[in-house]
Amino acid sequence: MKIRALGILSGASGDREKGEEFVVDKEYGAGLIARGYAEEVTEVAAEKATKPAKAD
């Protein structure tokens, strides 16, 4: 699970700065989110936004 720190975090995931994105196991991430320390990062397919235009 990819999450973003909502504040400075220090613990099992290491030292993280506010806004830093990092990957943790699902259970640990869910606990941080439930306590308001992090939010889940959802990846949007970048390919859709950057498709090249068709040549005429």
C-alpha distance matrix in Angstrom:
0.0 3.8 6.4 10.2 12.7 15.5 17.9 18.6 16.5 17.9 16.9 14.9 12.5 15.7 17.5 15.6 17.7 17.4 15.6 13.8 10.4 8.3 5.5 5.5 5.8 5.3 8.9 9.0 6.6 8.7 11.7 11.4 11.1 14.0 16.1 15.8 14.5 11.5 10.4 7.4 8.0 9.1 10.8 14.4 16.3 18.4 21.0 22.3 23.1 24.7 26.8 30.2 33.1 35.6 38.8 41.9
3.8 0.0 3.8 7.1 10.2 13.1 15.6 16.4 14.9 16.7 16.4 15.1 12.0 14.6 15.7 13.3 14.8 14.4 12.2 10.4 6.8 5.6 4.3 6.4 8.5 8.7 11.7 10.9 7.8 10.4 13.0 11.6 11.1 14.6 16.1 15.0 13.3 9.9 8.7 6.1 5.4 7.5 8.9 12.7 14.9 16.4 19.4 20.8 21.0 22.5 25.0 28.3 31.3 33.9 37.0 40.3
6.4 3.8 0.0 3.8 6.6 9.4 12.0 13.1 12.0 14.4 14.6 14.1 11.1 13.5 13.9 11.1 12.2 11.3 9.4 8.3 5.5 5.7 6.3 7.5 10.0 9.8 11.9 10.3 6.8 9.3 11.2 8.9 8.3 12.1 13.1 11.6 9.8 6.2 5.5 4.3 5.0 8.5 10.7 14.2 17.0 18.2 21.6 22.6 22.3 24.1 26.9 30.1 32.9 35.8 38.9 42.1
10.2 7.1 3.8 0.0 3.8 6.4 9.0 10.5 10.4 13.4 14.6 15.0 11.9 13.4 12.7 9.3 9.3 7.8 5.6 5.5 4.3 6.5 8.9 10.4 13.4 13.4 15.1 12.9 9.7 11.9 13.1 10.0 9.3 13.1 13.3 10.9 8.7 5.4 5.3 6.3 6.3 10.1 12.1 15.2 18.2 18.8 22.4 23.3 22.4 24.2 27.3 30.3 33.0 36.2 39.1 42.2
12.7 10.2 6.6 3.8 0.0 3.8 5.4 6.9 6.9 10.4 12.2 13.4 10.7 11.6 10.3 7.0 6.8 5.2 5.2 5.6 6.6 8.3 10.8 11.6 14.6 14.9 15.7 12.9 10.3 12.5 12.5 8.8 9.2 12.5 11.6 9.3 6.2 4.5 6.7 9.1 10.0 13.8 15.9 19.0 22.0 22.4 26.1 27.0 25.9 27.6 30.9 33.8 36.4 39.7 42.6 45.7
15.5 13.1 9.4 6.4 3.8 0.0 3.8 7.1 8.4 12.2 14.3 16.1 14.0 14.6 12.8 9.7 8.4 5.3 6.0 8.3 9.8 12.0 14.4 14.9 17.6 17.3 17.7 15.1 12.5 13.7 13.5 9.8 9.3 12.1 10.8 7.6 5.5 5.0 7.0 10.3 11.6 15.2 17.6 20.3 23.6 24.0 27.8 28.3 26.9 28.9 32.2 35.1 37.5 40.8 43.7 46.7
17.9 15.6 12.0 9.0 5.4 3.8 0.0 3.8 6.2 9.9 12.7 15.2 13.5 13.3 10.8 8.2 6.5 4.2 7.1 8.9 11.4 13.2 15.9 16.2 19.1 19.4 19.4 16.3 14.3 15.9 14.9 11.1 11.8 14.2 11.9 9.4 6.5 7.7 10.5 13.7 14.9 18.6 20.8 23.6 26.8 26.9 30.7 31.4 29.9 31.6 35.0 37.8 40.3 43.7 46.4 49.5
18.6 16.4 13.1 10.5 6.9 7.1 3.8 0.0 3.8 6.9 10.2 13.1 11.6 10.5 7.5 5.7 4.7 5.0 8.5 9.0 11.8 12.9 15.7 15.9 18.9 19.9 19.8 16.3 15.0 17.2 15.8 12.2 13.8 16.2 13.7 12.0 8.5 9.8 13.1 15.8 16.8 20.6 22.5 25.5 28.4 28.4 32.1 33.2 31.8 33.2 36.6 39.2 42.0 45.3 48.0 51.1
16.5 14.9 12.0 10.4 6.9 8.4 6.2 3.8 0.0 3.8 6.6 9.4 8.2 7.6 5.7 5.0 6.5 7.6 10.3 9.7 11.5 11.5 13.6 13.1 15.9 17.1 16.7 13.1 12.4 14.8 13.1 9.8 12.3 14.5 12.2 11.4 7.7 9.1 12.6 14.9 16.4 20.1 22.1 25.5 28.3 28.7 32.2 33.5 32.5 33.9 37.1 39.9 42.8 46.0 48.7 52.0
17.9 16.7 14.4 13.4 10.4 12.2 9.9 6.9 3.8 0.0 3.8 7.2 7.1 5.5 4.4 6.3 8.8 11.0 13.6 12.2 13.8 13.0 14.6 13.6 16.1 17.9 17.2 13.4 13.7 16.3 14.3 11.6 14.7 16.6 14.2 14.3 10.7 12.2 15.8 17.7 19.1 22.8 24.6 28.1 30.7 31.1 34.5 36.1 35.2 36.4 39.5 42.3 45.3 48.5 51.2 54.5
16.9 16.4 14.6 14.6 12.2 14.3 12.7 10.2 6.6 3.8 0.0 3.8 5.4 5.2 6.6 8.8 12.0 14.0 16.1 14.3 15.0 13.3 13.9 12.0 14.0 16.0 14.8 11.1 12.3 14.9 12.7 10.9 14.5 16.0 14.0 14.9 11.7 13.0 16.4 17.8 19.6 23.0 25.0 28.6 31.0 31.8 35.1 36.7 36.2 37.4 40.4 43.3 46.4 49.4 52.2 55.5
14.9 15.1 14.1 15.0 13.4 16.1 15.2 13.1 9.4 7.2 3.8 0.0 3.8 5.5 8.5 10.5 14.1 16.1 17.5 15.2 15.0 12.5 12.1 9.7 11.1 13.6 12.6 9.1 11.0 13.9 12.1 11.1 14.7 16.3 15.1 16.3 13.3 13.9 16.8 17.4 19.1 22.2 24.0 27.7 29.8 30.9 33.9 35.7 35.6 36.7 39.4 42.4 45.6 48.4 51.2 54.6
12.5 12.0 11.1 11.9 10.7 14.0 13.5 11.6 8.2 7.1 5.4 3.8 0.0 3.8 6.8 7.8 11.5 13.5 14.4 11.8 11.4 8.7 8.8 7.3 9.8 12.5 12.5 9.0 9.6 13.1 12.2 10.5 13.5 15.9 15.1 15.5 12.2 11.9 14.5 14.8 16.0 19.2 20.7 24.4 26.5 27.3 30.4 32.2 32.0 33.0 35.8 38.7 41.9 44.8 47.5 51.0
15.7 14.6 13.5 13.4 11.6 14.6 13.3 10.5 7.6 5.5 5.2 5.5 3.8 0.0 3.8 6.3 10.0 12.9 14.4 11.6 12.3 10.2 11.4 10.7 13.5 16.2 16.2 12.7 13.2 16.6 15.4 13.2 16.2 18.7 17.3 17.3 13.7 13.8 16.7 17.4 18.2 21.6 22.8 26.4 28.4 28.8 31.9 33.9 33.4 34.2 37.1 39.8 43.1 46.0 48.6 52.1
17.5 15.7 13.9 12.7 10.3 12.8 10.8 7.5 5.7 4.4 6.6 8.5 6.8 3.8 0.0 3.8 6.9 10.1 12.2 10.0 11.8 10.9 13.1 13.1 16.3 18.5 18.6 14.9 14.8 18.0 16.8 13.9 16.6 19.2 17.3 16.7 12.9 13.3 16.4 17.7 18.4 21.9 23.2 26.6 28.8 28.8 32.2 34.1 33.1 33.9 37.1 39.6 42.8 45.9 48.4 51.9
15.6 13.3 11.1 9.3 7.0 9.7 8.2 5.7 5.0 6.3 8.8 10.5 7.8 6.3 3.8 0.0 3.8 6.7 8.5 6.3 8.5 8.6 11.5 12.2 15.7 17.5 18.1 14.6 13.4 16.6 15.9 12.6 14.6 17.6 16.0 14.7 10.9 10.7 13.4 14.9 15.2 18.8 20.1 23.4 25.8 25.7 29.1 30.8 29.7 30.6 33.9 36.5 39.5 42.8 45.3 48.7
17.7 14.8 12.2 9.3 6.8 8.4 6.5 4.7 6.5 8.8 12.0 14.1 11.5 10.0 6.9 3.8 0.0 3.8 6.2 5.5 8.9 10.5 13.9 15.1 18.6 20.0 20.7 17.4 15.7 18.5 17.9 14.3 15.6 18.6 16.9 14.8 11.3 11.0 13.5 15.4 15.4 19.1 20.2 23.2 25.7 25.3 28.9 30.4 28.8 29.8 33.3 35.7 38.6 42.0 44.4 47.7
17.4 14.4 11.3 7.8 5.2 5.3 4.2 5.0 7.6 11.0 14.0 16.1 13.5 12.9 10.1 6.7 3.8 0.0 3.8 5.6 8.9 11.3 14.7 15.9 19.2 19.9 20.6 17.6 15.3 17.5 17.2 13.4 13.9 16.9 15.3 12.6 9.6 9.1 11.2 13.7 13.8 17.4 19.0 21.6 24.5 24.2 27.9 29.0 27.3 28.6 32.2 34.7 37.3 40.8 43.3 46.5
15.6 12.2 9.4 5.6 5.2 6.0 7.1 8.5 10.3 13.6 16.1 17.5 14.4 14.4 12.2 8.5 6.2 3.8 0.0 3.8 6.4 9.7 13.1 15.1 18.4 18.9 20.3 17.7 14.8 17.0 17.5 13.9 13.7 17.1 16.3 13.3 10.8 8.9 9.7 11.5 10.8 14.2 15.5 18.0 20.8 20.4 24.2 25.2 23.5 24.9 28.4 30.9 33.5 37.0 39.6 42.7
13.8 10.4 8.3 5.5 5.6 8.3 8.9 9.0 9.7 12.2 14.3 15.2 11.8 11.6 10.0 6.3 5.5 5.6 3.8 0.0 3.8 6.6 10.3 12.5 16.2 17.3 18.9 16.2 13.7 16.5 17.1 13.7 14.1 17.8 17.1 14.8 11.8 9.7 10.7 11.6 10.7 14.1 14.9 17.8 20.3 19.9 23.5 25.0 23.6 24.6 28.0 30.6 33.5 36.8 39.4 42.7
10.4 6.8 5.5 4.3 6.6 9.8 11.4 11.8 11.5 13.8 15.0 15.0 11.4 12.3 11.8 8.5 8.9 8.9 6.4 3.8 0.0 3.8 7.2 10.0 13.4 14.4 16.6 14.4 11.6 14.5 15.9 13.0 13.0 16.8 17.0 15.0 12.3 9.3 9.4 9.1 7.7 10.9 11.6 14.9 17.2 17.3 20.8 22.4 21.5 22.6 25.7 28.5 31.5 34.7 37.4 40.7
8.3 5.6 5.7 6.5 8.3 12.0 13.2 12.9 11.5 13.0 13.3 12.5 8.7 10.2 10.9 8.6 10.5 11.3 9.7 6.6 3.8 0.0 3.8 6.7 10.3 12.0 14.3 12.0 9.9 13.3 14.7 12.3 13.1 16.7 17.1 15.8 13.0 10.3 10.8 9.9 9.1 12.0 12.6 16.2 18.2 18.7 21.8 23.7 23.4 24.3 27.1 30.0 33.2 36.1 38.9 42.3
5.5 4.3 6.3 8.9 10.8 14.4 15.9 15.7 13.6 14.6 13.9 12.1 8.8 11.4 13.1 11.5 13.9 14.7 13.1 10.3 7.2 3.8 0.0 3.8 7.0 9.0 11.7 10.1 8.3 11.8 13.5 12.1 13.0 16.3 17.2 16.7 14.2 11.5 11.6 9.8 9.5 11.7 12.5 16.2 17.9 19.1 21.9 23.8 24.0 25.0 27.5 30.6 33.8 36.4 39.3 42.7
5.5 6.4 7.5 10.4 11.6 14.9 16.2 15.9 13.1 13.6 12.0 9.7 7.3 10.7 13.1 12.2 15.1 15.9 15.1 12.5 10.0 6.7 3.8 0.0 3.8 6.4 8.3 6.5 5.9 9.4 10.8 10.1 11.6 14.4 15.3 15.6 13.3 11.2 11.9 10.5 11.5 13.7 15.1 18.9 20.8 22.3 25.0 26.7 27.2 28.4 30.7 34.0 37.1 39.6 42.7 46.0
5.8 8.5 10.0 13.4 14.6 17.6 19.1 18.9 15.9 16.1 14.0 11.1 9.8 13.5 16.3 15.7 18.6 19.2 18.4 16.2 13.4 10.3 7.0 3.8 0.0 3.8 5.7 5.6 6.1 8.6 10.2 10.9 12.3 14.3 15.8 16.8 15.2 13.3 13.7 11.9 13.3 14.9 16.5 20.1 21.8 23.9 26.3 27.8 28.7 30.1 32.1 35.5 38.5 40.9 44.0 47.2
5.3 8.7 9.8 13.4 14.9 17.3 19.4 19.9 17.1 17.9 16.0 13.6 12.5 16.2 18.5 17.5 20.0 19.9 18.9 17.3 14.4 12.0 9.0 6.4 3.8 0.0 3.8 5.6 5.2 6.0 8.6 10.0 10.4 12.0 14.3 15.3 14.5 12.6 12.3 10.2 12.3 13.4 15.6 19.0 21.0 23.4 25.9 26.9 27.9 29.8 31.7 35.2 38.0 40.3 43.6 46.7
8.9 11.7 11.9 15.1 15.7 17.7 19.4 19.8 16.7 17.2 14.8 12.6 12.5 16.2 18.6 18.1 20.7 20.6 20.3 18.9 16.6 14.3 11.7 8.3 5.7 3.8 0.0 3.8 5.5 5.2 6.3 8.9 10.0 10.5 12.6 14.4 13.9 12.9 13.4 12.2 15.0 16.5 19.0 22.4 24.6 27.0 29.6 30.5 31.4 33.3 35.3 38.9 41.6 43.9 47.3 50.3
9.0 10.9 10.3 12.9 12.9 15.1 16.3 16.3 13.1 13.4 11.1 9.1 9.0 12.7 14.9 14.6 17.4 17.6 17.7 16.2 14.4 12.0 10.1 6.5 5.6 5.6 3.8 0.0 3.8 5.5 5.2 6.4 8.7 10.0 10.9 12.6 11.3 10.7 12.1 11.7 14.4 16.6 19.1 22.7 25.1 27.1 29.9 31.0 31.5 33.3 35.6 39.0 41.9 44.4 47.6 50.8
6.6 7.8 6.8 9.7 10.3 12.5 14.3 15.0 12.4 13.7 12.3 11.0 9.6 13.2 14.8 13.4 15.7 15.3 14.8 13.7 11.6 9.9 8.3 5.9 6.1 5.2 5.5 3.8 0.0 3.8 5.4 5.2 6.2 8.6 10.0 10.7 9.4 7.8 8.5 7.9 10.7 13.1 15.8 19.3 21.9 23.8 26.8 27.8 28.1 30.0 32.4 35.8 38.6 41.2 44.5 47.6
8.7 10.4 9.3 11.9 12.5 13.7 15.9 17.2 14.8 16.3 14.9 13.9 13.1 16.6 18.0 16.6 18.5 17.5 17.0 16.5 14.5 13.3 11.8 9.4 8.6 6.0 5.2 5.5 3.8 0.0 3.8 5.5 5.1 6.0 8.6 9.9 10.0 8.8 8.9 8.5 11.9 13.8 17.0 20.1 22.9 25.2 28.1 28.6 29.1 31.4 33.6 37.2 39.7 42.3 45.7 48.6
11.7 13.0 11.2 13.1 12.5 13.5 14.9 15.8 13.1 14.3 12.7 12.1 12.2 15.4 16.8 15.9 17.9 17.2 17.5 17.1 15.9 14.7 13.5 10.8 10.2 8.6 6.3 5.2 5.4 3.8 0.0 3.8 5.4 5.1 6.3 8.7 8.7 9.0 10.4 11.2 14.7 17.0 20.2 23.5 26.4 28.4 31.5 32.0 32.3 34.5 36.9 40.4 43.0 45.7 49.0 51.9
11.4 11.6 8.9 10.0 8.8 9.8 11.1 12.2 9.8 11.6 10.9 11.1 10.5 13.2 13.9 12.6 14.3 13.4 13.9 13.7 13.0 12.3 12.1 10.1 10.9 10.0 8.9 6.4 5.2 5.5 3.8 0.0 3.8 5.5 5.3 6.3 5.2 5.6 7.9 9.6 12.8 15.8 18.9 22.2 25.2 26.9 30.1 30.8 30.6 32.8 35.5 38.8 41.4 44.3 47.5 50.5
11.1 11.1 8.3 9.3 9.2 9.3 11.8 13.8 12.3 14.7 14.5 14.7 13.5 16.2 16.6 14.6 15.6 13.9 13.7 14.1 13.0 13.1 13.0 11.6 12.3 10.4 10.0 8.7 6.2 5.1 5.4 3.8 0.0 3.8 5.4 5.1 5.8 4.8 5.4 7.2 10.9 13.5 16.9 19.9 23.2 25.0 28.2 28.5 28.3 30.8 33.4 36.8 39.2 42.1 45.4 48.2
14.0 14.6 12.1 13.1 12.5 12.1 14.2 16.2 14.5 16.6 16.0 16.3 15.9 18.7 19.2 17.6 18.6 16.9 17.1 17.8 16.8 16.7 16.3 14.4 14.3 12.0 10.5 10.0 8.6 6.0 5.1 5.5 3.8 0.0 3.8 5.5 7.7 8.2 8.9 10.6 14.3 16.5 20.1 22.9 26.2 28.2 31.4 31.4 31.4 34.0 36.5 40.0 42.3 45.0 48.4 51.2
16.1 16.1 13.1 13.3 11.6 10.8 11.9 13.7 12.2 14.2 14.0 15.1 15.1 17.3 17.3 16.0 16.9 15.3 16.3 17.1 17.0 17.1 17.2 15.3 15.8 14.3 12.6 10.9 10.0 8.6 6.3 5.3 5.4 3.8 0.0 3.8 5.7 7.9 10.0 12.6 16.1 18.8 22.3 25.1 28.5 30.2 33.5 33.7 33.4 35.8 38.6 42.0 44.3 47.2 50.5 53.3
15.8 15.0 11.6 10.9 9.3 7.6 9.4 12.0 11.4 14.3 14.9 16.3 15.5 17.3 16.7 14.7 14.8 12.6 13.3 14.8 15.0 15.8 16.7 15.6 16.8 15.3 14.4 12.6 10.7 9.9 8.7 6.3 5.1 5.5 3.8 0.0 3.8 5.7 7.5 10.8 14.0 16.9 20.3 22.9 26.5 27.8 31.3 31.4 30.7 33.2 36.1 39.4 41.6 44.7 47.9 50.7
14.5 13.3 9.8 8.7 6.2 5.5 6.5 8.5 7.7 10.7 11.7 13.3 12.2 13.7 12.9 10.9 11.3 9.6 10.8 11.8 12.3 13.0 14.2 13.3 15.2 14.5 13.9 11.3 9.4 10.0 8.7 5.2 5.8 7.7 5.7 3.8 0.0 3.8 7.2 10.5 13.1 16.5 19.5 22.5 25.9 26.9 30.5 31.0 30.2 32.4 35.4 38.6 41.0 44.2 47.2 50.2
11.5 9.9 6.2 5.4 4.5 5.0 7.7 9.8 9.1 12.2 13.0 13.9 11.9 13.8 13.3 10.7 11.0 9.1 8.9 9.7 9.3 10.3 11.5 11.2 13.3 12.6 12.9 10.7 7.8 8.8 9.0 5.6 4.8 8.2 7.9 5.7 3.8 0.0 3.8 6.8 9.3 12.8 15.7 18.8 22.1 23.2 26.7 27.2 26.6 28.7 31.7 34.9 37.4 40.5 43.6 46.5
10.4 8.7 5.5 5.3 6.7 7.0 10.5 13.1 12.6 15.8 16.4 16.8 14.5 16.7 16.4 13.4 13.5 11.2 9.7 10.7 9.4 10.8 11.6 11.9 13.7 12.3 13.4 12.1 8.5 8.9 10.4 7.9 5.4 8.9 10.0 7.5 7.2 3.8 0.0 3.8 6.5 9.5 12.8 15.5 19.0 20.3 23.8 24.0 23.5 25.9 28.7 32.0 34.4 37.4 40.6 43.5
7.4 6.1 4.3 6.3 9.1 10.3 13.7 15.8 14.9 17.7 17.8 17.4 14.8 17.4 17.7 14.9 15.4 13.7 11.5 11.6 9.1 9.9 9.8 10.5 11.9 10.2 12.2 11.7 7.9 8.5 11.2 9.6 7.2 10.6 12.6 10.8 10.5 6.8 3.8 0.0 3.8 6.3 9.7 12.7 16.0 17.7 21.0 21.3 21.2 23.6 26.2 29.6 32.1 34.9 38.2 41.1
8.0 5.4 5.0 6.3 10.0 11.6 14.9 16.8 16.4 19.1 19.6 19.1 16.0 18.2 18.4 15.2 15.4 13.8 10.8 10.7 7.7 9.1 9.5 11.5 13.3 12.3 15.0 14.4 10.7 11.9 14.7 12.8 10.9 14.3 16.1 14.0 13.1 9.3 6.5 3.8 0.0 3.8 6.4 9.5 12.7 14.1 17.5 18.1 17.8 20.0 22.7 26.0 28.6 31.5 34.7 37.7
9.1 7.5 8.5 10.1 13.8 15.2 18.6 20.6 20.1 22.8 23.0 22.2 19.2 21.6 21.9 18.8 19.1 17.4 14.2 14.1 10.9 12.0 11.7 13.7 14.9 13.4 16.5 16.6 13.1 13.8 17.0 15.8 13.5 16.5 18.8 16.9 16.5 12.8 9.5 6.3 3.8 0.0 3.8 6.5 9.7 11.8 14.9 15.1 15.3 17.8 20.0 23.6 26.0 28.7 32.1 34.9
10.8 8.9 10.7 12.1 15.9 17.6 20.8 22.5 22.1 24.6 25.0 24.0 20.7 22.8 23.2 20.1 20.2 19.0 15.5 14.9 11.6 12.6 12.5 15.1 16.5 15.6 19.0 19.1 15.8 17.0 20.2 18.9 16.9 20.1 22.3 20.3 19.5 15.7 12.8 9.7 6.4 3.8 0.0 3.8 6.4 8.3 11.3 12.0 12.4 14.4 16.7 20.2 22.8 25.5 28.8 31.8
14.4 12.7 14.2 15.2 19.0 20.3 23.6 25.5 25.5 28.1 28.6 27.7 24.4 26.4 26.6 23.4 23.2 21.6 18.0 17.8 14.9 16.2 16.2 18.9 20.1 19.0 22.4 22.7 19.3 20.1 23.5 22.2 19.9 22.9 25.1 22.9 22.5 18.8 15.5 12.7 9.5 6.5 3.8 0.0 3.8 5.9 8.7 8.6 9.1 11.6 13.7 17.3 19.6 22.2 25.6 28.5
16.3 14.9 17.0 18.2 22.0 23.6 26.8 28.4 28.3 30.7 31.0 29.8 26.5 28.4 28.8 25.8 25.7 24.5 20.8 20.3 17.2 18.2 17.9 20.8 21.8 21.0 24.6 25.1 21.9 22.9 26.4 25.2 23.2 26.2 28.5 26.5 25.9 22.1 19.0 16.0 12.7 9.7 6.4 3.8 0.0 3.8 5.4 6.0 7.6 9.4 10.8 14.5 17.0 19.4 22.8 25.8
18.4 16.4 18.2 18.8 22.4 24.0 26.9 28.4 28.7 31.1 31.8 30.9 27.3 28.8 28.8 25.7 25.3 24.2 20.4 19.9 17.3 18.7 19.1 22.3 23.9 23.4 27.0 27.1 23.8 25.2 28.4 26.9 25.0 28.2 30.2 27.8 26.9 23.2 20.3 17.7 14.1 11.8 8.3 5.9 3.8 0.0 3.8 5.5 5.4 6.3 8.7 12.0 14.9 17.7 20.7 23.9
21.0 19.4 21.6 22.4 26.1 27.8 30.7 32.1 32.2 34.5 35.1 33.9 30.4 31.9 32.2 29.1 28.9 27.9 24.2 23.5 20.8 21.8 21.9 25.0 26.3 25.9 29.6 29.9 26.8 28.1 31.5 30.1 28.2 31.4 33.5 31.3 30.5 26.7 23.8 21.0 17.5 14.9 11.3 8.7 5.4 3.8 0.0 3.8 5.5 5.2 5.9 9.4 12.3 14.6 17.8 21.0
22.3 20.8 22.6 23.3 27.0 28.3 31.4 33.2 33.5 36.1 36.7 35.7 32.2 33.9 34.1 30.8 30.4 29.0 25.2 25.0 22.4 23.7 23.8 26.7 27.8 26.9 30.5 31.0 27.8 28.6 32.0 30.8 28.5 31.4 33.7 31.4 31.0 27.2 24.0 21.3 18.1 15.1 12.0 8.6 6.0 5.5 3.8 0.0 3.8 5.6 5.7 9.4 11.4 13.7 17.2 20.0
23.1 21.0 22.3 22.4 25.9 26.9 29.9 31.8 32.5 35.2 36.2 35.6 32.0 33.4 33.1 29.7 28.8 27.3 23.5 23.6 21.5 23.4 24.0 27.2 28.7 27.9 31.4 31.5 28.1 29.1 32.3 30.6 28.3 31.4 33.4 30.7 30.2 26.6 23.5 21.2 17.8 15.3 12.4 9.1 7.6 5.4 5.5 3.8 0.0 3.8 6.0 9.1 10.9 14.0 17.2 20.0
24.7 22.5 24.1 24.2 27.6 28.9 31.6 33.2 33.9 36.4 37.4 36.7 33.0 34.2 33.9 30.6 29.8 28.6 24.9 24.6 22.6 24.3 25.0 28.4 30.1 29.8 33.3 33.3 30.0 31.4 34.5 32.8 30.8 34.0 35.8 33.2 32.4 28.7 25.9 23.6 20.0 17.8 14.4 11.6 9.4 6.3 5.2 5.6 3.8 0.0 3.8 6.2 9.0 12.2 15.0 18.2
26.8 25.0 26.9 27.3 30.9 32.2 35.0 36.6 37.1 39.5 40.4 39.4 35.8 37.1 37.1 33.9 33.3 32.2 28.4 28.0 25.7 27.1 27.5 30.7 32.1 31.7 35.3 35.6 32.4 33.6 36.9 35.5 33.4 36.5 38.6 36.1 35.4 31.7 28.7 26.2 22.7 20.0 16.7 13.7 10.8 8.7 5.9 5.7 6.0 3.8 0.0 3.8 6.5 9.0 12.1 15.3
30.2 28.3 30.1 30.3 33.8 35.1 37.8 39.2 39.9 42.3 43.3 42.4 38.7 39.8 39.6 36.5 35.7 34.7 30.9 30.6 28.5 30.0 30.6 34.0 35.5 35.2 38.9 39.0 35.8 37.2 40.4 38.8 36.8 40.0 42.0 39.4 38.6 34.9 32.0 29.6 26.0 23.6 20.2 17.3 14.5 12.0 9.4 9.4 9.1 6.2 3.8 0.0 3.8 6.5 8.9 12.3
33.1 31.3 32.9 33.0 36.4 37.5 40.3 42.0 42.8 45.3 46.4 45.6 41.9 43.1 42.8 39.5 38.6 37.3 33.5 33.5 31.5 33.2 33.8 37.1 38.5 38.0 41.6 41.9 38.6 39.7 43.0 41.4 39.2 42.3 44.3 41.6 41.0 37.4 34.4 32.1 28.6 26.0 22.8 19.6 17.0 14.9 12.3 11.4 10.9 9.0 6.5 3.8 0.0 3.8 6.4 9.2
35.6 33.9 35.8 36.2 39.7 40.8 43.7 45.3 46.0 48.5 49.4 48.4 44.8 46.0 45.9 42.8 42.0 40.8 37.0 36.8 34.7 36.1 36.4 39.6 40.9 40.3 43.9 44.4 41.2 42.3 45.7 44.3 42.1 45.0 47.2 44.7 44.2 40.5 37.4 34.9 31.5 28.7 25.5 22.2 19.4 17.7 14.6 13.7 14.0 12.2 9.0 6.5 3.8 0.0 3.8 6.4
38.8 37.0 38.9 39.1 42.6 43.7 46.4 48.0 48.7 51.2 52.2 51.2 47.5 48.6 48.4 45.3 44.4 43.3 39.6 39.4 37.4 38.9 39.3 42.7 44.0 43.6 47.3 47.6 44.5 45.7 49.0 47.5 45.4 48.4 50.5 47.9 47.2 43.6 40.6 38.2 34.7 32.1 28.8 25.6 22.8 20.7 17.8 17.2 17.2 15.0 12.1 8.9 6.4 3.8 0.0 3.8
41.9 40.3 42.1 42.2 45.7 46.7 49.5 51.1 52.0 54.5 55.5 54.6 51.0 52.1 51.9 48.7 47.7 46.5 42.7 42.7 40.7 42.3 42.7 46.0 47.2 46.7 50.3 50.8 47.6 48.6 51.9 50.5 48.2 51.2 53.3 50.7 50.2 46.5 43.5 41.1 37.7 34.9 31.8 28.5 25.8 23.9 21.0 20.0 20.0 18.2 15.3 12.3 9.2 6.4 3.8 0.0
